[in-house]
Amino acid sequence: MRTKQLTASFGISALAGLAMGAMASFAMPAQAADDTIKVGILHSLSGTMAISETTLKDVMLMLIDEQNKKGGLLGKKLEPVVVDPASNWPLFAEKARELISKDKVSAVFGCWTSVSRKSVLPVFEELNNILFYPVQYEGEESSRNVFYTGAAPNQQAIPAVDYLMSKEKVQRWVLAGTDYVYPRTTNKILEAYLKSKGVKPEDIMINYTPFGHSDWQSIVADIKKFGSAGKKTAVVSTINGDANVPFYKELGNQGVKAQDIPVVAFSVGEEELAGIDTKPLLGHLAAWNYFQSVETPANTDFIKSWKAYTKNDKRVTNDPMEAHYIGFNMWVKAVEAAGTTEPDKVIDAMVGVAVPNLTGGYSAMLPNHHITKPVLIGEVQENGQFDVVSKTSGLVPGDEWSDYLPDSKDLIADWRKPMSCGNFNVKTGKCGGKGS
């Protein structure tokens, strides 16, 4: 694949060896502006996405606190500035502008949904600031001002389908998602991928529902009917936010069990399972790059620190939290290397940075501003944790442009000079073009 070719020249094998509640705003005690380095935290603390995003605000506060206990950065304390965009996509852009222009943050860690990321992207490019985006997404993007520490489709969606094909012998596919850019683009990629594997169009069912959808009775009935054709059927779910709770409940109500029609989810993790009845979910799957149940010394230490920081032994960890852990530590190393928080110099210093992940080994920042990650498939357990049933043997480099879409297959991103391009067409030799 093109990404693998790019990362091979980049020397990724060498890199691998390198060694509390919701609030609208938050700041440390007032200090002179030059005495601290401000870090923006842009996550929904209210609305439909608060179920997923609030914990990301909390983990960022923990990481900043830990860094300050180590002496801060460049001789200064880090000062978190938290805002609540309230699951309101245009408000994300307003809050991003406020963080950069008013609060003068050096970098921002935030967003969950792709529509929120798309909303803020022009602001970061206009004002030349840095966004660390910690959640799996649809790809088809590479911005100089964004570092994508969540999974690209080849690091989550494609491996999940491969697992279901090989291990579960799935032949019919329900692609169920929330109605916005991430599920629609991901499912467009998955539909093309499935067809490339010989799956017939009549064996693919696609369905979208709005954010916060709660009435799943007829949709689950349709899934049951689709799965009754005598071929093994699975649901690939890009349903986001609190709509997942009634979806799985309705699966249980209608007797849809994992051994009959397994669901593999891309946005259901430990945080979403915390405090809900897991009986309807038992045996269903999730594809991520991290699970709390992974047994490594680094993860054990992280979980211990998290529970101590939150003073709550029941608080769980999840994949986007690990992405923030990786992204924050990469930012710290890049700032130290650059000797400044000035965005242009930090952006240039980021490529090539490698830091420990929590599943074992090092994750590296690639020239396309995506990272290397392992891919894990987990099965939901009664205690709300995941039993890892599949893991890649090594780290997978994030592919920003899909090999399965005609307008993308000839594109690569490389933000190193002299290319400095997010969509370079390898056929035409030009930046900004589309694939054939």
C-alpha positions as CSV (number, residue, x, y, z in Angstrom):
1,M,0.0,0.0,0.0
2,R,1.1,3.6,-0.6
3,T,1.3,4.4,3.2
4,K,3.5,1.4,3.8
5,Q,5.8,2.6,1.0
6,L,5.9,6.0,2.4
7,T,6.6,4.9,6.0
8,A,9.2,2.4,4.8
9,S,11.2,5.3,3.3
10,F,10.6,7.2,6.5
11,G,12.3,4.4,8.5
12,I,9.4,3.4,10.8
13,S,11.2,0.2,11.9
14,A,14.0,2.3,13.3
15,L,11.5,4.6,15.0
16,A,9.9,1.6,16.7
17,G,13.0,1.1,18.6
18,L,13.2,4.6,20.0
19,A,13.1,4.7,23.2
20,M,-14.4,16.7,37.5
21,G,-17.6,17.1,36.4
22,A,-18.6,19.0,33.2
23,M,-17.6,22.7,33.2
24,A,-18.0,25.4,30.7
25,S,-14.5,26.8,31.3
26,F,-11.5,26.0,33.5
27,A,-8.3,27.7,34.2
28,M,-5.6,27.5,36.8
29,P,-5.2,30.3,39.3
30,A,-4.4,33.6,37.6
31,Q,-0.8,34.1,36.6
32,A,1.0,36.4,34.2
33,A,0.4,35.2,30.6
34,D,4.1,34.6,30.0
35,D,4.4,32.5,33.1
36,T,2.4,29.6,31.7
37,I,1.9,27.6,28.4
38,K,-1.8,27.4,27.8
39,V,-3.3,24.2,26.4
40,G,-6.8,24.2,25.0
41,I,-9.3,21.3,25.7
42,L,-12.2,21.2,23.2
43,H,-14.6,18.4,24.2
44,S,-18.4,18.3,24.6
45,L,-19.3,18.2,28.3
46,S,-23.1,18.4,27.5
47,G,-25.4,17.1,24.8
48,T,-25.5,13.8,23.0
49,M,-21.7,13.4,22.8
50,A,-21.0,14.1,26.5
51,I,-21.2,10.4,27.2
52,S,-18.0,9.9,25.2
53,E,-16.2,13.2,25.4
54,T,-16.3,14.2,29.1
55,T,-13.7,11.6,30.1
56,L,-11.3,13.0,27.4
57,K,-11.4,16.4,29.1
58,D,-10.6,14.6,32.4
59,V,-7.7,12.6,31.0
60,M,-6.2,15.8,29.5
61,L,-6.4,17.5,32.9
62,M,-4.6,14.5,34.4
63,L,-1.9,14.5,31.8
64,I,-1.3,18.2,32.2
65,D,-1.2,17.8,36.0
66,E,1.4,15.0,35.7
67,Q,3.5,17.1,33.3
68,N,3.5,20.0,35.8
69,K,4.6,17.7,38.6
70,K,7.6,16.9,36.4
71,G,8.5,20.6,36.1
72,G,6.2,21.7,33.3
73,L,7.5,22.4,29.8
74,L,10.3,24.7,28.8
75,G,10.6,25.9,32.4
76,K,6.9,26.9,32.5
77,K,3.8,25.4,34.0
78,L,1.1,24.2,31.6
79,E,-2.3,25.9,32.1
80,P,-5.4,24.0,30.8
81,V,-8.2,26.0,29.3
82,V,-11.4,24.0,29.0
83,V,-14.5,25.0,27.0
84,D,-17.8,23.2,26.3
85,P,-18.9,23.1,22.7
86,A,-22.0,21.2,23.9
87,S,-22.3,18.7,21.0
88,N,-23.1,21.8,18.8
89,W,-21.0,21.6,15.7
90,P,-20.9,25.3,14.7
91,L,-20.2,26.1,18.4
92,F,-17.0,24.0,18.1
93,A,-15.6,26.5,15.6
94,E,-16.6,29.4,17.8
95,K,-14.9,27.9,20.8
96,A,-11.8,27.0,18.8
97,R,-11.4,30.5,17.7
98,E,-11.9,31.7,21.2
99,L,-9.2,29.4,22.5
100,I,-6.7,30.5,19.9
101,S,-7.4,34.2,19.6
102,K,-8.6,35.1,23.1
103,D,-7.0,32.5,25.4
104,K,-3.8,32.3,23.3
105,V,-3.4,28.5,23.6
106,S,-0.3,26.8,22.1
107,A,-2.2,23.7,21.0
108,V,-5.7,22.2,21.3
109,F,-6.7,18.7,22.2
110,G,-10.3,18.0,21.2
111,C,-13.3,17.0,19.1
112,W,-14.9,13.5,18.7
113,T,-17.2,13.5,15.7
114,S,-15.8,14.2,12.3
115,V,-18.4,17.0,11.8
116,S,-16.9,18.8,14.8
117,R,-13.4,18.3,13.4
118,K,-14.6,19.6,10.0
119,S,-16.1,22.6,11.7
120,V,-12.9,23.6,13.4
121,L,-10.5,22.7,10.6
122,P,-10.7,26.1,8.8
123,V,-10.1,27.9,12.1
124,F,-6.9,26.1,12.8
125,E,-5.6,26.6,9.3
126,E,-6.6,30.3,9.3
127,L,-5.1,31.0,12.7
128,N,-2.2,28.5,12.3
129,N,-2.6,26.6,15.5
130,I,-2.4,22.8,16.2
131,L,-5.2,20.3,16.8
132,F,-4.7,16.9,18.2
133,Y,-7.7,14.7,17.2
134,P,-7.9,11.5,19.2
135,V,-10.8,9.5,17.7
136,Q,-11.1,7.0,14.9
137,Y,-12.3,8.7,11.7
138,E,-13.0,8.2,8.0
139,G,-9.7,9.3,6.6
140,E,-9.8,11.3,3.3
141,E,-8.0,14.2,5.0
142,S,-4.6,15.4,6.0
143,S,-4.1,18.9,7.3
144,R,-0.8,20.5,8.2
145,N,-2.5,21.9,11.4
146,V,-4.0,18.6,12.6
147,F,-2.4,15.5,14.1
148,Y,-4.7,12.5,13.8
149,T,-3.9,10.2,16.8
150,G,-7.1,8.1,16.4
151,A,-7.5,5.3,13.8
152,A,-7.8,5.7,10.1
153,P,-10.1,3.2,8.3
154,N,-7.1,0.8,7.6
155,Q,-6.4,0.8,11.3
156,Q,-9.9,-0.2,12.4
157,A,-12.7,-0.6,9.9
158,I,-10.9,-2.7,7.3
159,P,-9.3,-5.0,9.9
160,A,-12.7,-5.5,11.6
161,V,-14.3,-6.6,8.3
162,D,-11.3,-8.9,7.6
163,Y,-11.8,-10.5,11.0
164,L,-15.5,-11.1,10.5
165,M,-14.8,-12.6,7.1
166,S,-12.1,-14.9,8.2
167,K,-13.2,-15.9,11.7
168,E,-17.0,-15.6,11.6
169,K,-17.4,-16.5,7.9
170,V,-19.7,-13.5,7.4
171,Q,-21.3,-13.2,4.0
172,R,-24.0,-10.5,4.5
173,W,-23.3,-7.1,5.9
174,V,-25.3,-4.4,7.6
175,L,-23.5,-1.1,7.6
176,A,-25.4,0.9,10.3
177,G,-24.3,4.4,11.2
178,T,-25.2,7.8,12.6
179,D,-26.0,10.2,9.8
180,Y,-22.9,12.4,9.4
181,V,-19.6,12.4,7.5
182,Y,-17.7,9.7,9.5
183,P,-20.2,6.9,9.0
184,R,-21.1,7.8,5.5
185,T,-17.5,8.0,4.3
186,T,-16.4,5.0,6.2
187,N,-19.3,3.0,4.8
188,K,-18.5,4.2,1.3
189,I,-15.0,2.8,1.8
190,L,-16.3,-0.5,3.3
191,E,-18.8,-1.0,0.6
192,A,-16.1,-0.6,-2.1
193,Y,-13.8,-2.9,-0.1
194,L,-16.6,-5.6,0.4
195,K,-17.3,-5.5,-3.4
196,S,-13.6,-5.9,-4.1
197,K,-13.8,-9.1,-2.0
198,G,-16.6,-10.4,-4.1
199,V,-19.6,-9.4,-1.9
200,K,-22.7,-8.8,-4.0
201,P,-24.7,-5.6,-3.7
202,E,-27.8,-7.4,-2.5
203,D,-25.7,-8.7,0.4
204,I,-25.0,-5.2,1.7
205,M,-27.6,-3.2,3.7
206,I,-26.9,0.4,4.6
207,N,-28.8,2.4,7.2
208,Y,-28.4,5.8,8.8
209,T,-30.1,7.4,11.8
210,P,-29.8,10.8,13.4
211,F,-27.7,11.7,16.5
212,G,-29.5,10.7,19.6
213,H,-31.8,8.2,17.8
214,S,-33.9,6.2,20.3
215,D,-36.5,4.1,18.5
216,W,-34.7,1.1,17.0
217,Q,-37.6,-1.3,16.9
218,S,-38.2,-1.3,13.1
219,I,-34.5,-1.0,12.2
220,V,-33.6,-4.0,14.3
221,A,-36.5,-5.9,12.8
222,D,-35.1,-5.1,9.4
223,I,-31.7,-6.4,10.5
224,K,-33.2,-9.6,11.7
225,K,-35.1,-10.1,8.4
226,F,-31.9,-9.3,6.4
227,G,-30.0,-11.9,8.5
228,S,-32.6,-14.6,7.9
229,A,-31.6,-15.4,4.3
230,G,-29.4,-18.4,5.2
231,K,-26.1,-16.5,5.1
232,K,-24.0,-15.5,8.1
233,T,-24.8,-11.8,8.7
234,A,-23.0,-9.2,10.8
235,V,-23.6,-5.5,11.7
236,V,-20.7,-3.1,11.3
237,S,-21.7,-0.2,13.5
238,T,-20.6,3.4,13.2
239,I,-23.4,4.5,15.5
240,N,-22.1,7.3,17.7
241,G,-23.0,8.7,21.1
242,D,-25.9,7.9,23.4
243,A,-27.9,6.2,20.6
244,N,-25.9,3.1,21.2
245,V,-27.6,2.4,24.5
246,P,-31.2,1.9,23.0
247,F,-29.7,0.2,19.9
248,Y,-28.2,-2.6,21.9
249,K,-31.1,-2.8,24.3
250,E,-33.4,-3.3,21.3
251,L,-31.1,-6.0,19.9
252,G,-31.7,-7.8,23.3
253,N,-35.4,-7.2,23.2
254,Q,-35.7,-8.9,19.8
255,G,-33.4,-11.8,20.7
256,V,-30.6,-10.8,18.4
257,K,-27.6,-12.6,19.9
258,A,-23.9,-12.2,19.0
259,Q,-23.6,-15.9,17.9
260,D,-26.4,-15.2,15.3
261,I,-25.8,-11.7,14.1
262,P,-22.6,-10.3,15.7
263,V,-22.2,-6.5,15.9
264,V,-18.7,-5.0,15.6
265,A,-18.7,-1.4,16.8
266,F,-16.2,1.4,16.1
267,S,-17.5,3.9,18.7
268,V,-18.5,1.7,21.7
269,G,-15.8,1.3,24.3
270,E,-15.4,1.0,28.1
271,E,-16.7,4.5,28.8
272,E,-19.9,3.9,26.8
273,L,-20.4,0.5,28.6
274,A,-19.8,1.9,32.1
275,G,-23.0,1.9,34.2
276,I,-25.3,0.2,31.7
277,D,-26.7,-3.3,31.5
278,T,-24.2,-5.2,29.4
279,K,-26.4,-8.3,29.0
280,P,-27.6,-7.3,25.5
281,L,-24.0,-6.7,24.4
282,L,-22.4,-9.9,25.6
283,G,-20.3,-11.5,22.8
284,H,-20.6,-8.5,20.5
285,L,-17.4,-7.0,19.3
286,A,-15.6,-3.7,19.1
287,A,-12.5,-2.8,17.0
288,W,-10.1,-0.3,18.6
289,N,-6.3,0.2,19.0
290,Y,-6.4,-0.1,22.8
291,F,-8.5,-1.8,25.5
292,Q,-8.3,-1.3,29.3
293,S,-7.9,-5.1,29.6
294,V,-4.6,-5.1,27.8
295,E,-1.9,-6.3,30.2
296,T,1.3,-4.3,29.9
297,P,3.3,-2.5,32.6
298,A,2.6,0.9,30.9
299,N,-1.2,0.2,30.9
300,T,-1.2,-1.0,34.5
301,D,0.6,2.3,35.5
302,F,-1.8,4.4,33.4
303,I,-4.9,2.8,34.9
304,K,-3.5,3.2,38.5
305,S,-2.8,6.9,37.8
306,W,-6.2,7.4,36.3
307,K,-8.1,5.9,39.2
308,A,-5.9,7.8,41.7
309,Y,-6.4,11.1,39.9
310,T,-10.2,10.8,39.6
311,K,-10.4,9.3,43.1
312,N,-12.9,6.8,41.7
313,D,-12.0,3.2,41.4
314,K,-14.9,2.6,39.0
315,R,-13.6,5.0,36.3
316,V,-12.6,3.2,33.2
317,T,-10.0,3.9,30.4
318,N,-10.6,3.6,26.7
319,D,-9.0,4.0,23.2
320,P,-9.4,7.8,22.7
321,M,-7.9,8.4,26.1
322,E,-4.8,6.4,25.0
323,A,-4.8,8.5,21.8
324,H,-4.6,11.7,23.9
325,Y,-1.9,10.1,26.0
326,I,0.1,9.4,22.9
327,G,-0.6,12.8,21.3
328,F,0.1,14.8,24.4
329,N,3.4,13.1,25.0
330,M,4.3,13.6,21.3
331,W,3.5,17.3,21.6
332,V,5.7,17.6,24.8
333,K,8.7,15.9,23.0
334,A,8.2,18.1,19.9
335,V,8.1,21.3,21.9
336,E,11.2,20.3,23.8
337,A,13.0,19.5,20.5
338,A,11.8,22.8,18.9
339,G,12.6,24.8,22.1
340,T,9.4,26.8,21.6
341,T,5.6,26.4,21.3
342,E,5.6,28.4,18.1
343,P,3.2,26.3,15.9
344,D,5.3,26.2,12.7
345,K,8.4,24.9,14.5
346,V,6.4,22.4,16.6
347,I,4.6,21.1,13.5
348,D,8.0,20.5,11.8
349,A,9.4,18.8,14.9
350,M,6.4,16.5,15.3
351,V,7.2,14.3,12.3
352,G,9.4,11.4,13.5
353,V,8.5,11.7,17.2
354,A,8.0,8.3,18.7
355,V,6.6,7.7,22.2
356,P,5.4,4.6,24.2
357,N,1.8,3.5,23.7
358,L,-0.1,1.6,26.3
359,T,-0.4,-1.7,24.4
360,G,3.4,-2.3,24.2
361,G,6.0,-0.7,22.0
362,Y,6.2,2.8,20.5
363,S,3.9,4.8,18.2
364,A,5.4,7.2,15.7
365,M,4.2,10.3,14.0
366,L,4.3,9.8,10.3
367,P,4.8,12.4,7.5
368,N,1.1,12.3,6.8
369,H,0.3,13.4,10.4
370,H,-1.1,10.0,11.3
371,I,0.5,7.5,13.7
372,T,1.4,3.8,13.9
373,K,-1.0,1.7,16.0
374,P,-1.8,-1.9,16.7
375,V,-5.3,-3.1,15.8
376,L,-7.3,-5.0,18.4
377,I,-10.7,-6.8,18.2
378,G,-12.4,-7.2,21.6
379,E,-15.4,-9.1,22.7
380,V,-17.8,-7.5,25.3
381,Q,-17.7,-9.1,28.7
382,E,-20.3,-8.9,31.5
383,N,-18.1,-6.5,33.5
384,G,-18.1,-4.0,30.7
385,Q,-14.5,-4.8,29.7
386,F,-13.3,-6.5,26.5
387,D,-11.6,-9.8,25.9
388,V,-9.1,-9.3,23.1
389,V,-9.7,-12.0,20.5
390,S,-7.5,-10.6,17.8
391,K,-4.4,-8.4,17.6
392,T,-2.1,-7.4,14.7
393,S,1.4,-8.8,15.0
394,G,2.9,-5.3,14.6
395,L,2.0,-1.7,14.3
396,V,-0.1,-0.5,11.3
397,P,0.7,2.9,9.8
398,G,-2.4,5.1,9.3
399,D,-3.4,5.5,5.7
400,E,-5.0,9.0,5.1
401,W,-6.3,8.3,1.6
402,S,-8.2,5.1,0.9
403,D,-6.9,2.7,-1.7
404,Y,-10.6,1.7,-2.4
405,L,-12.0,5.1,-3.6
406,P,-11.2,6.2,-7.1
407,D,-10.7,9.8,-6.2
408,S,-8.3,8.9,-3.4
409,K,-6.2,5.9,-4.5
410,D,-3.5,8.0,-6.2
411,L,-3.1,10.5,-3.3
412,I,-0.6,10.6,-0.5
413,A,0.3,13.2,2.2
414,D,3.7,14.2,3.2
415,W,4.1,17.4,5.3
416,R,7.9,17.3,5.2
417,K,9.7,19.8,2.9
418,P,9.9,20.1,0.0
419,M,6.6,18.3,-0.6
420,S,4.5,19.8,2.2
421,C,1.3,18.6,0.8
422,G,-1.7,16.8,2.2
423,N,-3.1,15.5,-1.1
424,F,-0.2,14.9,-3.6
425,N,-1.3,13.0,-6.7
426,V,1.4,10.5,-7.5
427,K,0.2,10.1,-11.1
428,T,0.1,13.8,-12.0
429,G,2.9,14.8,-9.7
430,K,0.8,17.7,-8.5
431,C,-0.4,18.8,-5.0
432,G,-4.1,19.3,-4.7
433,G,-5.3,16.9,-7.4
434,K,-7.8,14.1,-7.3
435,G,-7.0,10.5,-8.1
436,S,-8.2,8.9,-11.4
